[in-house]
Amino acid sequence: MTQDHAELYDTAVARRYFAKFDRISGHLGRVAGELEAEGMLTRTEARVLGRYLTAVAATFRALSFKYLMTGRSDSALRLTFDRHESGFPVAQELMMMAVDAAQVDKHLSGSASVDELKDRMIRRIVGDLALPTDLQFALSQRLYYEALAQGGLFLARNDPDAQWIEDRNGRRRYLVHWAVYDTQVNLPVIYLMDLEDSGKRPLPSDDSRWPQAQHHLMAQSTAGLKLLTIAQGFDTDFSTLHPKRLRRIHLGPMYSHSFTLQSGPISDVLSTARAPEGQDWALVWTVEDLRADRVEQVKEGWFSTVERQIFALDPFAGKGAETGTTRMERMVLLPEQPFQALAELNPPGFRDVRKFVVGAGGRIIATR
């Protein structure tokens, strides 16, 4: 563990942590719906993004079962999270989850059912007048492995999938999407690539190109690489695959006055808001967007040419060359009370950030 990481030792604190993320996760799909309504996402893109958001919620739900007994005994499991950079669990937690998922059948077959464990607990309480702490722990682990068995989780690696969009001008168009839990920033990161395929066989059924493309994209999926580097490398390595647009969505950081250590404007906003438990948070999204501007024919070998994409970079103040994007947009999702504090303080760093405010009944209000 580094100084940026912390463990959740107390039962009540751990449950508040997971309750906070459960509440936040419930709003994320509605934000994706707002982006679709505004035309920032197509219906297909919103549906794909929604599946990843649902998977993130399922992962947190599974972890909440695993750590349900935190603080109840000295040997109880403790979640490690990044309290400074992200507010999310450290990547090692998801790596361990993948290991557990690979052995889920063995764990489920070797443990009592939920109903049987509950029956034993009642008999222990009524008959022995004793707290069934050991059985409670066994039940929490049983629920954890059942959640893993159900699937639909956001794992450390979520390999590329290709969604066919249309055939145009003799080429197939796909939305290729994948996601990782980035180990550098401890955040879920989602990639969306608009791709044209000029190959003879459809990409997802091409045993020669598709496995290589999947491996290439996963190997390049780190926060330290610019989108321009990823797109140009893919364009160069696959002569029949033409990336027209590449987006990277960083889901987080999550800031909370109760759990994270933050500095700068967001710290002032949360401390000024003095929001009640459950309303004391802000979740940031960052969307990086890179678009192909034109196509050039480049010589390859002695007698042939290949198509190369020329990507448009942000022309303002040289930011495109620095970030490797055509455009970058930051968004923040937060409850009403922190938003009121943000509006009153009006810090310079947040003036260009898109705000999504959680109103009464969970209604999402989009504002600037």
C-alpha contacts under 8 A as a table, 3 or more apart, distances in Angstrom:
res1	aa1	res2	aa2	distance
1	M	4	D	7.86
1	M	5	H	5.86
1	M	6	A	7.61
2	T	5	H	5.35
3	Q	6	A	7.50
4	D	82	D	5.87
4	D	83	R	5.82
4	D	84	H	5.30
4	D	85	E	7.36
5	H	80	T	6.54
5	H	81	F	5.59
5	H	82	D	4.55
5	H	83	R	5.66
5	H	84	H	7.33
5	H	90	V	7.73
6	A	80	T	5.52
6	A	81	F	5.62
6	A	82	D	6.52
6	A	83	R	6.36
7	E	78	R	6.03
7	E	79	L	5.51
7	E	80	T	4.42
7	E	81	F	6.45
8	L	13	V	6.85
8	L	14	A	5.71
8	L	70	T	7.45
8	L	78	R	5.66
8	L	79	L	5.57
8	L	80	T	6.63
9	Y	13	V	7.58
9	Y	14	A	7.28
9	Y	70	T	6.17
9	Y	71	G	5.32
9	Y	78	R	6.18
10	D	13	V	5.27
10	D	14	A	6.11
10	D	70	T	6.06
10	D	71	G	4.57
10	D	72	R	7.87
11	T	14	A	5.29
11	T	15	R	6.26
11	T	68	L	7.38
11	T	69	M	6.51
11	T	70	T	4.96
11	T	71	G	4.88
11	T	72	R	6.71
12	A	15	R	5.20
12	A	16	R	6.15
13	V	16	R	5.09
13	V	17	Y	6.17
14	A	17	Y	5.07
14	A	18	F	6.42
14	A	67	Y	7.52
14	A	68	L	7.74
14	A	70	T	6.88
14	A	79	L	7.98
15	R	18	F	5.24
15	R	19	A	5.95
15	R	64	S	7.39
15	R	68	L	7.25
16	R	19	A	4.95
16	R	20	K	6.02
16	R	278	G	7.99
17	Y	20	K	5.23
17	Y	21	F	6.61
17	Y	259	F	7.78
18	F	21	F	5.16
18	F	22	D	6.07
18	F	60	F	6.92
18	F	61	R	7.64
18	F	64	S	6.03
19	A	22	D	4.94
19	A	23	R	6.14
19	A	278	G	7.85
20	K	23	R	5.18
20	K	24	I	6.24
20	K	278	G	5.93
21	F	24	I	4.90
21	F	25	S	5.87
21	F	57	A	7.80
21	F	60	F	7.29
22	D	25	S	5.16
22	D	26	G	6.37
22	D	57	A	6.70
22	D	60	F	7.35
22	D	61	R	7.42
23	R	26	G	5.33
23	R	27	H	7.11
23	R	278	G	7.86
24	I	27	H	5.49
24	I	28	L	6.77
25	S	28	L	5.32
25	S	29	G	7.66
25	S	53	L	7.31
25	S	54	T	7.72
25	S	56	V	7.71
25	S	57	A	5.63
26	G	29	G	6.87
26	G	30	R	7.98
26	G	57	A	7.97
27	H	30	R	5.44
27	H	31	V	6.55
27	H	358	V	7.71
27	H	362	G	6.95
27	H	364	I	7.68
28	L	31	V	5.11
28	L	32	A	6.44
28	L	53	L	6.74
29	G	32	A	5.06
29	G	33	G	6.27
29	G	50	G	5.75
29	G	53	L	6.80
29	G	54	T	7.81
30	R	33	G	4.84
30	R	34	E	6.27
30	R	364	I	6.81
31	V	34	E	5.01
31	V	35	L	6.35
31	V	356	F	7.35
31	V	364	I	6.88
32	A	35	L	5.08
32	A	36	E	6.24
32	A	41	L	7.93
32	A	46	A	5.97
32	A	49	L	7.33
32	A	50	G	6.87
33	G	36	E	5.04
33	G	37	A	6.19
33	G	46	A	6.84
34	E	37	A	5.05
34	E	38	E	6.24
34	E	364	I	7.98
34	E	366	A	7.71
35	L	38	E	5.13
35	L	39	G	6.34
35	L	40	M	5.21
35	L	41	L	5.82
35	L	46	A	7.91
36	E	39	G	5.10
36	E	40	M	5.67
36	E	41	L	4.49
36	E	42	T	5.86
36	E	43	R	6.49
36	E	46	A	6.19
37	A	40	M	7.64
37	A	41	L	7.85
38	E	41	L	7.68
39	G	42	T	6.58
41	L	44	T	7.90
41	L	45	E	5.63
41	L	46	A	5.76
42	T	45	E	5.07
42	T	46	A	6.05
43	R	46	A	5.13
43	R	47	R	6.12
44	T	47	R	5.11
44	T	48	V	6.18
45	E	48	V	5.09
45	E	49	L	6.01
45	E	175	L	7.90
45	E	192	L	7.97
46	A	49	L	5.06
46	A	50	G	5.87
47	R	50	G	4.97
47	R	51	R	6.37
48	V	51	R	5.25
48	V	52	Y	6.71
48	V	177	H	7.87
49	L	52	Y	5.23
49	L	53	L	6.29
49	L	190	I	7.93
50	G	53	L	5.00
50	G	54	T	6.08
51	R	54	T	5.07
51	R	55	A	6.14
52	Y	55	A	4.91
52	Y	56	V	6.25
52	Y	154	F	6.80
52	Y	190	I	7.78
53	L	56	V	5.09
53	L	57	A	6.41
54	T	57	A	5.10
54	T	58	A	6.24
54	T	152	G	7.93
55	A	58	A	4.95
55	A	59	T	6.19
55	A	152	G	5.49
55	A	153	L	4.51
55	A	154	F	4.67
56	V	59	T	5.14
56	V	60	F	6.42
56	V	153	L	6.52
56	V	154	F	5.06
56	V	188	P	7.89
57	A	60	F	5.23
57	A	61	R	6.20
58	A	61	R	4.97
58	A	62	A	6.19
58	A	147	A	7.96
58	A	152	G	6.90
58	A	153	L	5.55
58	A	154	F	7.34
59	T	62	A	5.14
59	T	63	L	6.22
59	T	153	L	5.18
59	T	154	F	5.83
59	T	155	L	7.70
60	F	63	L	5.02
60	F	64	S	6.06
61	R	64	S	5.08
61	R	65	F	6.67
61	R	147	A	7.92
62	A	65	F	5.35
62	A	66	K	6.49
62	A	143	L	7.79
62	A	144	Y	5.28
62	A	145	Y	7.91
62	A	147	A	5.53
62	A	148	L	6.82
63	L	66	K	4.91
63	L	67	Y	6.21
63	L	144	Y	6.99
64	S	67	Y	5.31
64	S	68	L	5.73
64	S	144	Y	7.97
65	F	68	L	4.95
65	F	140	S	5.25
65	F	141	Q	6.66
65	F	143	L	6.06
65	F	144	Y	5.01
66	K	69	M	7.80
66	K	77	L	7.63
66	K	140	S	5.99
66	K	141	Q	5.59
66	K	143	L	7.75
66	K	144	Y	5.26
67	Y	70	T	5.33
67	Y	76	A	7.87
67	Y	77	L	5.89
67	Y	78	R	6.30
67	Y	79	L	6.71
67	Y	140	S	7.62
68	L	137	F	7.76
68	L	140	S	6.07
69	M	72	R	5.54
69	M	73	S	7.86
69	M	76	A	6.25
69	M	77	L	7.28
69	M	136	Q	7.50
69	M	137	F	6.06
69	M	140	S	7.22
70	T	73	S	7.41
70	T	76	A	5.32
70	T	77	L	5.70
70	T	78	R	5.78
71	G	74	D	7.01
71	G	76	A	6.27
71	G	78	R	7.93
72	R	76	A	6.51
72	R	133	T	7.66
73	S	76	A	5.28
79	L	89	P	7.25
79	L	93	E	7.62
80	T	89	P	5.94
80	T	90	V	6.18
80	T	93	E	7.35
81	F	87	G	6.49
81	F	88	F	5.61
81	F	89	P	3.83
81	F	90	V	4.96
82	D	85	E	6.12
82	D	86	S	5.70
82	D	87	G	5.17
82	D	88	F	5.75
82	D	89	P	5.89
82	D	90	V	5.68
82	D	186	N	7.05
82	D	260	T	7.95
83	R	86	S	6.48
83	R	87	G	4.87
83	R	88	F	7.51
83	R	259	F	6.51
83	R	260	T	4.41
83	R	261	L	5.86
84	H	87	G	6.52
84	H	260	T	5.73
84	H	261	L	4.98
84	H	262	Q	6.30
85	E	185	V	6.65
85	E	186	N	7.71
85	E	253	P	6.75
86	S	185	V	6.72
86	S	186	N	6.21
86	S	187	L	6.42
86	S	252	G	6.27
86	S	253	P	4.13
86	S	254	M	5.81
86	S	255	Y	7.52
87	G	252	G	7.93
87	G	253	P	6.01
87	G	254	M	4.98
87	G	255	Y	6.21
87	G	256	S	7.81
87	G	259	F	7.37
87	G	260	T	5.95
88	F	186	N	6.46
88	F	187	L	6.52
88	F	252	G	7.98
88	F	253	P	7.34
88	F	254	M	6.92
89	P	93	E	6.46
89	P	186	N	6.87
90	V	93	E	5.77
90	V	94	L	7.61
90	V	183	T	7.62
90	V	186	N	5.34
91	A	94	L	5.41
91	A	95	M	6.41
91	A	156	A	7.05
91	A	181	Y	6.43
91	A	182	D	7.00
91	A	183	T	5.38
91	A	186	N	5.47
91	A	187	L	7.89
92	Q	95	M	4.92
92	Q	96	M	6.15
93	E	96	M	5.25
93	E	97	M	6.28
94	L	97	M	4.78
94	L	98	A	6.30
94	L	155	L	6.01
94	L	156	A	5.58
94	L	181	Y	7.83
95	M	98	A	5.19
95	M	99	V	6.57
95	M	155	L	7.49
95	M	156	A	5.93
96	M	99	V	5.04
96	M	100	D	6.21
97	M	100	D	4.97
97	M	101	A	6.04
97	M	155	L	7.66
98	A	101	A	5.01
98	A	102	A	6.35
98	A	155	L	6.68
98	A	156	A	7.51
99	V	102	A	5.28
99	V	103	Q	6.86
100	D	103	Q	5.32
100	D	104	V	6.03
100	D	145	Y	7.78
100	D	148	L	7.98
101	A	104	V	4.98
101	A	145	Y	7.45
101	A	148	L	5.72
101	A	149	A	7.06
103	Q	106	K	5.57
103	Q	107	H	6.56
104	V	107	H	5.18
104	V	108	L	6.15
104	V	145	Y	5.92
104	V	146	E	7.95
104	V	148	L	7.02
104	V	149	A	6.43
105	D	108	L	5.22
105	D	109	S	6.00
105	D	149	A	7.79
106	K	109	S	5.32
106	K	110	G	6.14
107	H	110	G	5.26
107	H	111	S	6.40
107	H	145	Y	7.14
108	L	111	S	5.47
108	L	112	A	7.84
108	L	142	R	6.89
108	L	145	Y	6.71
108	L	146	E	7.35
109	S	112	A	7.96
111	S	142	R	7.17
112	A	116	E	6.08
112	A	117	L	6.26
112	A	142	R	7.94
113	S	116	E	5.19
113	S	117	L	6.21
113	S	142	R	7.47
114	V	117	L	5.22
114	V	118	K	6.19
114	V	139	L	6.39
114	V	142	R	6.98
114	V	143	L	7.56
115	D	118	K	5.15
115	D	119	D	6.17
116	E	119	D	5.08
116	E	120	R	6.27
117	L	120	R	5.10
117	L	121	M	6.19
117	L	135	L	6.52
117	L	138	A	7.73
117	L	139	L	6.34
118	K	121	M	5.01
118	K	122	I	6.31
118	K	139	L	7.78
119	D	122	I	5.25
119	D	123	R	6.32
120	R	123	R	5.14
120	R	124	R	6.10
120	R	135	L	7.61
121	M	124	R	5.05
121	M	125	I	6.19
121	M	132	P	5.72
121	M	135	L	6.38
121	M	136	Q	7.56
122	I	125	I	5.14
122	I	126	V	5.98
123	R	126	V	5.21
123	R	127	G	5.32
123	R	128	D	7.39
124	R	127	G	5.38
124	R	128	D	5.14
124	R	129	L	6.53
124	R	130	A	6.09
124	R	131	L	7.19
124	R	132	P	6.25
125	I	128	D	5.75
125	I	129	L	4.67
125	I	130	A	5.15
125	I	131	L	6.04
125	I	132	P	6.85
126	V	129	L	5.45
126	V	130	A	7.92
132	P	135	L	5.29
132	P	136	Q	6.15
133	T	136	Q	5.00
133	T	137	F	6.25
134	D	137	F	5.16
134	D	138	A	6.27
135	L	138	A	4.90
135	L	139	L	6.07
136	Q	139	L	5.04
136	Q	140	S	6.20
137	F	140	S	5.08
137	F	141	Q	6.34
138	A	141	Q	5.23
138	A	142	R	6.13
139	L	142	R	4.94
139	L	143	L	6.18
140	S	143	L	5.21
140	S	144	Y	6.20
141	Q	144	Y	4.84
141	Q	145	Y	6.24
142	R	145	Y	5.32
142	R	146	E	6.15
143	L	146	E	5.03
143	L	147	A	6.15
144	Y	147	A	5.17
144	Y	148	L	6.39
145	Y	148	L	4.89
145	Y	149	A	6.11
146	E	149	A	4.97
146	E	150	Q	6.35
147	A	150	Q	5.22
147	A	151	G	6.91
148	L	151	G	5.43
148	L	153	L	7.49
154	F	157	R	7.89
154	F	158	N	6.99
155	L	158	N	6.06
155	L	180	V	7.19
155	L	181	Y	6.92
156	A	180	V	5.41
156	A	181	Y	4.68
156	A	182	D	7.51
157	R	179	A	6.48
157	R	180	V	4.79
157	R	181	Y	6.66
157	R	218	M	7.98
158	N	178	W	5.73
158	N	179	A	5.03
158	N	180	V	5.86
159	D	178	W	5.43
159	D	179	A	6.82
159	D	214	Q	6.92
159	D	218	M	6.96
160	P	176	V	6.49
160	P	177	H	5.39
160	P	178	W	4.29
160	P	179	A	7.53
160	P	214	Q	5.68
160	P	217	L	7.59
160	P	218	M	7.65
161	D	176	V	5.64
161	D	177	H	5.53
161	D	178	W	6.41
161	D	204	P	7.99
162	A	174	Y	6.04
162	A	175	L	5.73
162	A	176	V	4.33
162	A	177	H	6.49
162	A	203	L	7.98
162	A	204	P	6.47
163	Q	174	Y	5.35
163	Q	175	L	5.01
163	Q	176	V	6.16
164	W	172	R	7.43
164	W	173	R	6.16
164	W	174	Y	4.44
164	W	175	L	6.42
165	I	172	R	7.67
165	I	173	R	5.44
165	I	174	Y	5.18
165	I	175	L	6.71
166	E	172	R	6.05
166	E	173	R	5.34
166	E	174	Y	7.31
167	D	170	G	6.54
167	D	171	R	5.51
167	D	172	R	4.43
167	D	173	R	5.95
168	R	171	R	5.30
168	R	172	R	6.39
168	R	173	R	7.25
170	G	198	S	7.49
171	R	196	E	6.29
171	R	197	D	5.57
171	R	198	S	5.19
171	R	199	G	8.00
172	R	196	E	5.77
172	R	197	D	5.13
172	R	198	S	6.91
172	R	202	P	7.43
173	R	194	D	7.30
173	R	195	L	5.67
173	R	196	E	4.60
173	R	197	D	6.24
174	Y	194	D	6.02
174	Y	195	L	5.20
174	Y	196	E	6.46
174	Y	197	D	7.72
175	L	192	L	6.74
175	L	193	M	5.68
175	L	194	D	4.86
175	L	195	L	6.23
176	V	192	L	5.98
176	V	193	M	5.05
176	V	194	D	6.44
176	V	195	L	6.92
177	H	190	I	7.49
177	H	191	Y	5.50
177	H	192	L	4.64
177	H	193	M	6.19
178	W	190	I	6.12
178	W	191	Y	5.39
178	W	192	L	6.96
179	A	188	P	7.23
179	A	189	V	5.60
179	A	190	I	4.32
179	A	191	Y	5.81
180	V	188	P	6.01
180	V	189	V	5.44
180	V	190	I	6.66
180	V	221	S	7.17
181	Y	186	N	6.42
181	Y	187	L	5.54
181	Y	188	P	4.47
181	Y	189	V	6.04
182	D	185	V	5.77
182	D	186	N	5.35
182	D	187	L	5.54
182	D	188	P	6.31
182	D	189	V	6.53
182	D	222	T	6.41
182	D	223	A	6.86
183	T	186	N	5.17
183	T	187	L	7.58
184	Q	222	T	7.73
184	Q	223	A	7.01
185	V	223	A	7.52
187	L	250	H	6.85
187	L	251	L	6.38
187	L	252	G	6.26
187	L	253	P	7.11
188	P	250	H	6.31
188	P	251	L	5.51
188	P	252	G	7.50
189	V	248	R	6.80
189	V	249	I	5.57
189	V	250	H	4.69
189	V	251	L	6.11
190	I	248	R	5.69
190	I	249	I	5.06
190	I	250	H	6.68
190	I	251	L	7.85
191	Y	246	L	7.23
191	Y	247	R	5.66
191	Y	248	R	4.63
191	Y	249	I	6.43
192	L	246	L	5.79
192	L	247	R	5.11
192	L	248	R	6.56
193	M	243	P	6.69
193	M	244	K	7.48
193	M	245	R	5.60
193	M	246	L	4.42
193	M	247	R	6.37
194	D	243	P	5.98
194	D	244	K	5.48
194	D	245	R	4.99
194	D	246	L	6.44
195	L	241	L	6.75
195	L	242	H	5.58
195	L	243	P	4.56
195	L	244	K	5.71
195	L	245	R	7.24
196	E	241	L	5.93
196	E	242	H	5.00
196	E	243	P	6.45
196	E	244	K	7.16
197	D	202	P	7.64
197	D	203	L	7.05
197	D	240	T	5.92
197	D	241	L	4.88
197	D	242	H	6.39
198	S	240	T	5.04
198	S	241	L	6.48
198	S	242	H	7.97
199	G	202	P	7.11
199	G	203	L	7.54
199	G	240	T	5.30
199	G	241	L	7.43
201	R	205	S	7.06
201	R	206	D	5.90
202	P	205	S	5.70
202	P	206	D	6.16
203	L	206	D	5.10
203	L	209	R	6.88
203	L	210	W	5.81
204	P	207	D	7.95
204	P	210	W	5.88
205	S	210	W	7.31
206	D	209	R	5.69
206	D	210	W	5.68
207	D	210	W	5.96
207	D	211	P	6.55
208	S	211	P	6.71
208	S	212	Q	7.07
209	R	212	Q	5.38
209	R	213	A	6.02
210	W	213	A	5.01
210	W	214	Q	6.08
211	P	214	Q	5.12
211	P	215	H	6.18
212	Q	215	H	5.15
212	Q	216	H	6.08
213	A	216	H	5.06
213	A	217	L	6.19
213	A	234	F	7.98
213	A	238	F	7.84
214	Q	217	L	5.32
214	Q	218	M	6.26
215	H	218	M	5.32
215	H	219	A	6.13
216	H	219	A	5.25
216	H	220	Q	6.40
216	H	234	F	7.42
217	L	220	Q	5.23
217	L	221	S	6.25
217	L	230	I	7.87
217	L	234	F	7.65
218	M	221	S	5.20
219	A	222	T	7.85
220	Q	225	L	7.28
220	Q	230	I	6.28
221	S	225	L	7.53
222	T	225	L	5.82
223	A	226	K	7.53
225	L	229	T	6.48
225	L	230	I	6.90
226	K	229	T	5.26
226	K	230	I	6.52
226	K	323	T	6.50
226	K	324	G	5.25
226	K	325	T	7.60
227	L	230	I	5.06
227	L	231	A	6.03
227	L	246	L	7.07
227	L	247	R	7.72
227	L	248	R	7.72
227	L	288	E	7.75
227	L	289	D	7.91
227	L	290	L	6.70
227	L	324	G	5.67
227	L	325	T	6.29
228	L	231	A	5.23
228	L	232	Q	5.94
228	L	290	L	7.06
228	L	311	F	7.55
228	L	324	G	4.86
228	L	325	T	6.46
229	T	232	Q	5.35
229	T	233	G	5.99
229	T	324	G	7.45
230	I	233	G	5.30
230	I	234	F	6.23
231	A	234	F	5.19
231	A	235	D	6.03
231	A	243	P	6.66
231	A	246	L	7.07
232	Q	235	D	4.98
232	Q	236	T	6.06
232	Q	309	Q	7.64
233	G	236	T	5.18
233	G	237	D	6.17
234	F	237	D	5.24
234	F	238	F	6.15
234	F	243	P	7.70
235	D	238	F	5.64
235	D	239	S	6.67
235	D	241	L	6.71
235	D	242	H	5.96
235	D	243	P	6.46
235	D	308	R	6.65
235	D	309	Q	7.05
236	T	239	S	6.50
236	T	308	R	7.32
238	F	241	L	5.41
238	F	242	H	7.80
239	S	242	H	7.43
239	S	306	V	6.44
239	S	307	E	7.03
242	H	307	E	7.94
242	H	308	R	7.72
242	H	309	Q	7.19
243	P	246	L	7.14
243	P	292	A	7.53
243	P	309	Q	7.43
244	K	291	R	5.95
244	K	292	A	5.00
244	K	309	Q	7.49
245	R	289	D	7.35
245	R	290	L	5.59
245	R	291	R	4.43
245	R	292	A	6.08
246	L	289	D	6.01
246	L	290	L	5.21
246	L	291	R	6.61
247	R	287	V	6.80
247	R	288	E	5.42
247	R	289	D	4.53
247	R	290	L	6.29
248	R	286	T	7.99
248	R	287	V	5.76
248	R	288	E	5.12
248	R	289	D	6.76
249	I	285	W	6.87
249	I	286	T	5.70
249	I	287	V	4.61
249	I	288	E	6.49
250	H	285	W	5.66
250	H	286	T	5.14
250	H	287	V	6.55
251	L	283	L	7.92
251	L	284	V	6.80
251	L	285	W	5.07
251	L	286	T	6.99
252	G	283	L	5.63
252	G	284	V	4.82
252	G	285	W	5.48
252	G	286	T	7.70
253	P	283	L	5.93
253	P	284	V	5.49
253	P	285	W	7.51
254	M	281	W	6.98
254	M	282	A	5.81
254	M	283	L	4.42
254	M	284	V	6.46
255	Y	259	F	7.64
255	Y	260	T	5.90
255	Y	261	L	7.96
255	Y	262	Q	7.22
255	Y	266	I	7.83
255	Y	281	W	5.42
255	Y	282	A	5.19
255	Y	283	L	6.29
256	S	259	F	5.35
256	S	260	T	5.41
256	S	270	L	7.28
256	S	280	D	5.68
256	S	281	W	4.39
256	S	282	A	6.65
257	H	260	T	6.10
257	H	261	L	7.50
257	H	267	S	7.52
257	H	270	L	6.03
257	H	271	S	6.79
257	H	280	D	6.39
257	H	281	W	7.04
258	S	280	D	7.46
262	Q	266	I	6.98
262	Q	267	S	5.47
263	S	266	I	6.69
263	S	267	S	5.12
263	S	268	D	7.84
264	G	267	S	5.60
264	G	268	D	6.72
265	P	268	D	5.13
265	P	269	V	6.18
265	P	347	P	6.15
265	P	349	G	7.38
266	I	269	V	4.98
266	I	270	L	6.23
267	S	270	L	5.40
267	S	271	S	6.11
268	D	271	S	5.25
268	D	272	T	5.90
269	V	272	T	5.24
269	V	273	A	6.05
269	V	338	P	6.39
269	V	341	A	5.56
269	V	342	L	5.48
269	V	345	L	7.24
270	L	273	A	5.12
270	L	274	R	6.50
270	L	275	A	7.56
270	L	280	D	6.85
270	L	281	W	7.34
270	L	338	P	6.05
270	L	341	A	7.58
271	S	274	R	5.59
272	T	338	P	7.93
272	T	341	A	6.15
273	A	280	D	8.00
273	A	337	Q	5.86
273	A	338	P	5.00
273	A	340	Q	7.43
273	A	341	A	5.23
274	R	280	D	7.40
274	R	337	Q	8.00
274	R	338	P	7.88
275	A	279	Q	5.56
275	A	280	D	5.08
275	A	337	Q	6.05
275	A	338	P	6.76
276	P	279	Q	5.54
276	P	280	D	6.23
277	E	280	D	5.97
278	G	281	W	7.61
279	Q	335	P	5.91
279	Q	337	Q	7.41
279	Q	338	P	7.81
280	D	335	P	7.71
280	D	338	P	7.12
281	W	334	L	6.30
281	W	335	P	7.33
281	W	338	P	7.52
282	A	332	V	6.63
282	A	333	L	5.76
282	A	334	L	4.56
282	A	335	P	7.46
282	A	338	P	7.73
283	L	332	V	5.52
283	L	333	L	5.11
283	L	334	L	6.42
284	V	330	R	7.09
284	V	331	M	5.66
284	V	332	V	4.32
284	V	333	L	6.35
285	W	330	R	5.74
285	W	331	M	4.96
285	W	332	V	6.03
285	W	333	L	7.98
286	T	328	M	7.25
286	T	329	E	5.88
286	T	330	R	4.44
286	T	331	M	6.24
287	V	328	M	5.75
287	V	329	E	5.26
287	V	330	R	6.28
288	E	325	T	6.35
288	E	326	T	7.89
288	E	327	R	6.19
288	E	328	M	4.54
288	E	329	E	6.58
289	D	325	T	5.66
289	D	326	T	5.71
289	D	327	R	5.19
289	D	328	M	6.02
290	L	311	F	6.98
290	L	312	A	7.05
290	L	313	L	7.37
290	L	324	G	7.60
290	L	325	T	4.76
290	L	326	T	4.67
290	L	327	R	6.67
291	R	311	F	5.68
291	R	312	A	5.89
291	R	325	T	7.89
291	R	326	T	6.18
292	A	295	V	7.80
292	A	309	Q	5.94
292	A	310	I	5.64
292	A	311	F	4.10
292	A	312	A	5.86
293	D	309	Q	7.45
293	D	310	I	5.69
293	D	311	F	5.11
293	D	312	A	5.11
294	R	309	Q	6.17
294	R	310	I	5.33
294	R	311	F	7.09
295	V	307	E	6.52
295	V	308	R	5.66
295	V	309	Q	4.77
295	V	310	I	5.79
296	E	307	E	5.85
296	E	308	R	5.28
296	E	309	Q	6.49
296	E	310	I	7.08
297	Q	305	T	6.00
297	Q	306	V	5.53
297	Q	307	E	4.79
297	Q	308	R	6.16
298	V	305	T	5.22
298	V	306	V	5.33
298	V	307	E	6.28
298	V	308	R	6.68
299	K	302	W	7.57
299	K	303	F	7.72
299	K	304	S	5.98
299	K	305	T	4.17
299	K	306	V	6.32
300	E	303	F	7.28
300	E	304	S	5.42
300	E	305	T	5.05
300	E	306	V	6.34
301	G	304	S	6.12
301	G	305	T	7.75
311	F	326	T	7.80
312	A	325	T	7.67
312	A	326	T	5.55
313	L	319	K	7.98
313	L	320	G	4.45
313	L	321	A	6.43
313	L	324	G	6.69
313	L	325	T	5.48
313	L	326	T	4.20
313	L	327	R	7.45
314	D	318	G	6.95
314	D	319	K	5.90
314	D	320	G	3.88
314	D	321	A	7.29
314	D	325	T	6.33
314	D	326	T	4.49
314	D	327	R	5.79
315	P	318	G	5.88
315	P	319	K	6.92
315	P	320	G	6.17
316	F	319	K	6.00
316	F	320	G	7.32
318	G	321	A	5.72
318	G	322	E	6.61
319	K	322	E	4.95
319	K	323	T	5.95
319	K	324	G	7.97
320	G	323	T	5.25
320	G	324	G	5.27
320	G	325	T	5.22
320	G	326	T	5.98
320	G	327	R	7.35
321	A	324	G	5.26
321	A	325	T	7.43
325	T	328	M	6.71
329	E	353	V	7.30
329	E	354	R	7.86
330	R	352	D	7.91
330	R	353	V	5.30
330	R	354	R	6.35
331	M	353	V	5.31
331	M	354	R	4.45
331	M	355	K	5.78
331	M	356	F	7.46
332	V	353	V	6.93
332	V	354	R	6.25
332	V	355	K	5.05
332	V	356	F	6.11
333	L	355	K	6.07
333	L	356	F	4.69
333	L	357	V	5.88
333	L	358	V	7.28
334	L	338	P	6.53
334	L	339	F	6.36
334	L	355	K	7.73
334	L	356	F	6.54
334	L	357	V	5.30
334	L	358	V	6.08
335	P	338	P	5.90
335	P	339	F	6.28
335	P	357	V	5.51
335	P	358	V	4.66
335	P	359	G	6.78
336	E	339	F	4.99
336	E	340	Q	6.14
336	E	357	V	5.98
336	E	358	V	6.07
336	E	359	G	6.17
337	Q	340	Q	5.16
337	Q	341	A	6.51
338	P	341	A	5.07
338	P	342	L	6.14
339	F	342	L	4.84
339	F	343	A	6.09
339	F	357	V	6.85
340	Q	343	A	5.08
340	Q	344	E	6.21
341	A	344	E	5.12
341	A	345	L	6.12
342	L	345	L	5.27
342	L	346	N	5.64
342	L	347	P	7.36
343	A	346	N	5.06
346	N	350	F	7.07
346	N	351	R	6.86
347	P	350	F	5.73
347	P	351	R	6.81
348	P	351	R	5.49
349	G	352	D	7.25
349	G	353	V	7.77
350	F	353	V	4.99
351	R	368	R	7.53
352	D	368	R	7.25
353	V	368	R	6.81
354	R	366	A	7.67
354	R	367	T	6.48
354	R	368	R	5.09
355	K	366	A	5.95
355	K	367	T	5.21
355	K	368	R	5.54
356	F	364	I	6.19
356	F	365	I	5.52
356	F	366	A	4.57
356	F	367	T	6.24
357	V	364	I	5.58
357	V	365	I	4.97
357	V	366	A	6.38
357	V	367	T	7.64
358	V	362	G	5.60
358	V	363	R	5.75
358	V	364	I	4.90
358	V	365	I	6.46
359	G	362	G	5.50
359	G	363	R	4.92
359	G	364	I	5.98
359	G	365	I	6.70
360	A	363	R	5.90
